[in-house]
Amino acid sequence: MHENVSIEKYGRGTGRVLVTGADLPLDVLDPQEVVRELATAGFLVFRGFDTGVTAFNAFVDKLSWRRIHRRSISGRIRSRPP
């Protein structure tokens, strides 16, 4: 993981929080490491990153092995089955 990103436990479950205080873009994260963390934790929360809906969509596309159809409604990302 990037030197300015820490991984913390999320509550009592298996989820993890990726935290940075440096306003880093999501692009600094290694996609293979993120996918590995996701596979282990079940879900990830990103805190402190400099991002928006467009940047997050690009990040998800980079991680996806298949394209996810989605549309943005009021700043929220919604997924729908292909």
HELIX and SHEET records of a PDB file:
HELIX    1   1 LEU A   26  VAL A   28  5                                   3    
HELIX    2   2 PRO A   31  ALA A   41  1                                  11    
HELIX    3   3 VAL A   53  LEU A   63  1                                  11    
SHEET    1   A 3 SER A   6  LYS A   9  0                                        
SHEET    2   A 3 ARG A  16  VAL A  19 -1                                        
SHEET    3   A 3 LEU A  44  ARG A  47  1                                        
SHEET    1   B 2 ARG A  70  ILE A  73  0                                        
SHEET    2   B 2 ARG A  76  SER A  79 -1                                        
END                                                                             
